[in-house]
């Protein structure tokens, strides 16, 4: 099995602003000291996590950055990993960025995003003949304007992209972005037909299927999880349909068997930031899938990777090698 992993999609700079509470309309909040900058988006976060988990794992980035200092910053950051191939990253326009308002009290965050170069990323940017990989993870649907656009044959250009990857024997995985609105049911299902793996959070899964996974008090509706996973599988996911949330990971494997793994039991004060936890979970799950492991192993490593990410304010700075992640999980086991 070819273990090389490609990660395609959003590449951006996150500018983190620590704030003392998120204001309502017409209200003011203070930005504290500690404004920082970090790479973000599915490509930067997931490929950075994978590079730190296993420095021997060959990785390739597919995406666009601008011809500006922010683009330089992203390429310099990813270029620090010896196992990341950046030859397929195109440079044009202005780099995408997100202003992240990070509440220092609740640890929640709100995002204000400039689409920039990511909006034009398309299949024509890559040369399939130069991609020798066994696995491709794409993110985020709903935040890649060209790939989200309509395709007369496949439904969306992202679906076409994933189909072409599968035709070349590459296993495909996808993630979406959390968004308010009604675009989920229009833009996500076409790609699920060509996804071997789908790894999304509980809110996104609810929007894709129309089945809620949180009640009015924000409690997880566990009884709805099997139905949501079944619907995602019915939409075409061939291997693992996975939902991650603060309570843990849940999934259906290729036999439609429900697998659950509770989140790592973290002590009070452990969480320093949540900005990269979802991508870290994706990276852990993808790593196991690419190595031929089981869904149960994937969920366990995904939870451990998310826990490592939560230990630091940035998206990838808390990530650990795979062996250390497994020790982390045992150290905080329920």
N, C-alpha and C positions, 0 to 999 in steps of 0.2 A: 504493500500500500504506500502511495506517495504521501508523505507527511507534510509537505509544504502547504502553508495556509496563505491565501490572499484575503485581504480585508479591503472592501470597496465602499466608497461613499463619502460621508461628511468628514472634512478636515478643516479645523477652525482653531481660533484662539479664544479661550475663555478669559474674560477679565472679571475677577472676583472682587466684589465690593462687600465688606462686612457691614451689616446694618443692624441697628438695635430695634428689630421688629419690622414687619412689612406693613406699610401704611395703607389705609383705605383711600378712596377717592377724596381728593382735596386735603389729605393729611400729609404731614411731613415726618420723615425719619432721618436720623443722623447716620452718615457713613463714618465708620470708625477707622482708626489707623490699621494698616495691614492690607491695603489694596495690592493685589498680586495678579500675575499673568501666568497662564498655563495653556498648553495645547489641549484641545478637546475634540469632540465628535467621535463617531464610531470608529473611524480609521485610527486616529491618534490614540484613543483610549484603549481599544481592544488590542491593537497590534503592540502598543507599549506594554500592556499587561502580559500578553503572550511572550514578548521578548524577555521580560523579567522573570516570568515563570520558568522558562526553559531557553537559555541562551544558545542552545544547539539547534533549536527549531527554526528551519528556514521560513521566512515570512516575506510577503510582498504587499506594498501599499498601492491601491488604485484610487486615484482621485485628482482633484484640482486645488491648487493654491494660487494666490495672487503673485504678481511681480512687485512685491512691496516688502518692507521690513518684517511684517507679520508672516508672510510666506517664507522668508528666510528663516525666521524663528522656528517655524514648524519643521522645515527640512533639517535644520541644525539639530533640533531635539530628536527627531526620529533617526537622523544619521548617526547619533551617538550609540545606537544599537548595531553591533556588528552583523547581526543576522537579519536585518531588515533591508530589503531591496526597494529603492525609491525610483528606479529607472522608469516606472510607468506613471509617475506623478506629473501631470501637466501644469504649467504655469501660465496664467493669463488673468488679467483684470485685478480686482481687489479681493484680498483674502476674507473669507467668511469669519465673523466673530460673534460672540455672545456675551452680553453684559449679564453677569450672574449676581443677583442680589441674595447674599447668604445671611440669613437671620442667625445671629450669634446666640440667641436664646433658644429657639425651637430647633435649630440646625436645619430647617427647611430652606429651600431656595426657589427663586423665581427667575425665569430666563427671558431676556429681550434679545432676539436674534436678528442679525443681518445676514442674508443668504449669500450674497457675494459670489465668488467663483464656484462654490458648490452647486449653484443653481444651473450651471451649464455643463456639469459633468455628465457624460454620456458614453454609451458603448463604443462609439467611434473614437474615443480617447485612448482605447487600449488595443493592443495587438495580440489577439488570441494565440498566434503562433509563437509568441515569446512567453506565454504563461504555462509553466510546467508545475501544476499544483494538483493536490488531491482534494482540496477543500476551499470554498469561497464563502465568506460571510459578508453580507451587504446590509448597510444601515446608513441613514434611517429613511425608510419609506415615510412620505408626507413632508420631507424636508430636502428633497432633491428634485427641483422643479422639472428638469428635462426628463429624468427617469420616471417621474410621476405622471408625465403627460400621456395622453391617450395613444394607444396603438390599435389599429384596425383589426389585427389578427390576434394579438395576445392580451388585449385589454389595456395594458400599460407597457411603457418601454422598459420598466424594471422587470416585468414578467418576461419580456423578450430576452433581456440580458441574462436572467437566471436560466431560462430554457436553453440558451446557447451554451452556458456553462455546463449544464447537465449533459447536453449532446456531446461534449468533449470529455465525459467521464468524471467531471468534477462534482463532488457533493456540495450542495448549496445550503446556506443558512441565512435567515433574515431577521432583522429587528426593525421596529418602527419607533417613531417619536410620540411622546404623550402630547396630545393636542385637543383643545376644545373645538367641537364642530362635528360635522356629519361626513367628513371625507373618508373615514375609516372603511366603511362598507363599500365604497366605490373604488378606492385605490389599493387596499390591502389584499382582498380575495384573489385578484388575478395573479399576484405573485405567489400566493400559497400553493397554487397548482404546480409550481416549479421549485418548491422548497423541500429539501429533505429534512431540514430542521427549522423550527420556528421558536424563537426565544424572546418572549415579551413579558411585560409586567401585567399585573391583575387589572389595572384600569384600561390598558390597551386591549387586553383580551376581551374585556366586557364590551368595549366599543366595537370591536370586530364582529362579535357574535350577537350583540344585543342582549346578552344575559349579564345582569349586574353581579359583581363580586364584592361589592361593599354595600352595606346598608346605610340608612340615614345617620347612624351614629359612627360611621366609618369602620364598623367591624367587618372582618372578612366573612363572607358567606361561603363557608367551606362546602356546604351541601351542593352548591352550584358549580364547583370546580370540575367534577367529572363531565358534566354536560357541556361546559365551555370547551374543555379539551377535546371532547368528541366532535363538537362542531368544527373546531379548527382542523382536526384530522379529516373530516368530511370535505373540507375545502381544498384538500389535496396534499397536505404535508405527509410525506411518505415514511419518515423515520420517527423523530421525536417532536411532539408538541409540548412546549415547556412554558410554564408560568412562574415568574419569580415575584416575590413580595417580601415585606419585612418579616412576615411569619415563616418564610422558607421557600422551598422550591417544590413544584408539583409538575408531573408530566405523564403523558401517554407515550409508550414506546411503540415499536412497529407491530406489536401484537395487541395493541389497545389495552395494555395492562397499566393501571394507575400506579405510579411510584411517587412517594412523598419523602421529603427530607427537611426536618425542621431547621430553621435558621440557627446560626451559632449563638449561644447564650452569652452575650457580651455584658461585661460589668458596667455599672454606672460610671459615666464620665469617659468611657472608652471612645465614643463617637466624636470625631473632630470635624467631619464633613461628609456629605452624602452625594457629592457631585458626580462621582464615578462608579457608584456601587452597582448600578444596573449593568453597565458595560463590563465591570469586573466579573459579575456573575456570568455574563455571556462568554467571556474569555475562558473562565474555568470550565464551563460546559462544553464549549467548542474544543478545548484542548483534549478533553476525554473522548469526545466523539471522533476527533481526527486520529486518535491513537487506537481506535477500535474498542474502547471501553464501554461499560454498560450505562444506561440512563441513571441508575442509582448512584454510580460513581461520579457521573457528570453533575448531578444535583449537589452531591456532597462537596465536590471541589468548587462548584459555583458558589455555594454558600460560604466556603472558606475564603475564596477570592474576594467576595463582597465584604466580608468581615475585615480582611486586610486593607481594602480600599477605605473603609470607614475610619481607620485609625489615623488618617492624615487628611488635611483640608483639600488637597489636590486630588485629581482623578486617579493617577497611577503611582504617586510617590509612596504609597503604603504597600505596594505589591511585593510579594515574596516568591522565591523559588517554590516549585511544586512540593518538594519535600517539606519545606517550612510551612506551607499552607496546611498540609495534613497534620503537622504538629500543632498548629494554631487551633484547628478544629477540635483536636483531642483535648487541648488545654482548657477550652471553654465549653466542653461537651455538657449537655443538660444532665 
